[in-house]
Amino acid sequence: MNAEKRRLIFERLAAAIPEPTTELKHSTPFELLIAVVLSAQATDKGVNKATARLFPVANTPEAILALGEEGLKEYIKTINLYPTKARNIIAMCRVLLEKHNGQVPQTREELMALPGVGRKTANVILNTAFDQHTIAVDTHIFRVANRTRLATGKTVLEVERKLERTVPRQYFKNAHHLLILHGRYTCVARKPKCPICPIADLCEYPDKTSEETFANSQKMVGTIKH
């Protein structure tokens, strides 16, 4: 894929998604950090329901430590892997207080040293909370990048590196959320919505869905909803 096609892809995605941002509800970098840690193998909707109860009660490292691990579990028990996440969050809050004065650090290395925080989570925090030009490759971005041929790779790190090299500079800040939202709602896993995709003519995916396939899938969705 050449540079001009990449530019057009991001130009169209930016037009189609005028407010590209996370769907995790938060008001501080710490709240975002907690939400992202909770979102692993969970939906943003499910995380938002849990944090809507948690954050009014505890939205600082001190307050979450005061809850304790068992107390925290009561707020997040609807989320996948909640026992492990509760344990990591409590440990993370201790480190934040002991090493960072309770503040969320602003470097990838410091973030990844926190319990429960990997490279993807660190990149989300750096991009969304601190406006740094990072790309966190989740399952949506990995799929979209490979499927469209924007950045092919066998690992998330390989895809991340290729996107860092090839995303047009003017779209780099929002590229992360543009690709996630496109993957979440249009370039979906099983039956991508190619007939209504704003970049279908630029995408190099060889197995695009047809109008008939798309129509049938929409009928099925309607049947399930009712």
HELIX and SHEET records of a PDB file:
HELIX    1   1 ALA A    3  ALA A   16  1                                  14    
HELIX    2   2 PRO A   29  LEU A   38  1                                  10    
HELIX    3   3 ASP A   44  LEU A   54  1                                  11    
HELIX    4   4 PRO A   61  ILE A   76  1                                  16    
HELIX    5   5 TYR A   82  HIS A  100  1                                  19    
HELIX    6   6 ARG A  108  MET A  112  1                                   5    
HELIX    7   7 ARG A  119  THR A  128  1                                  10    
HELIX    8   8 THR A  139  THR A  148  1                                  10    
HELIX    9   9 VAL A  156  THR A  166  1                                  11    
HELIX   10  10 ARG A  169  TYR A  171  5                                   3    
HELIX   11  11 PHE A  172  TYR A  185  1                                  14    
HELIX   12  12 CYS A  194  ILE A  196  5                                   3    
HELIX   13  13 GLU A  211  LYS A  225  1                                  15    
END                                                                             
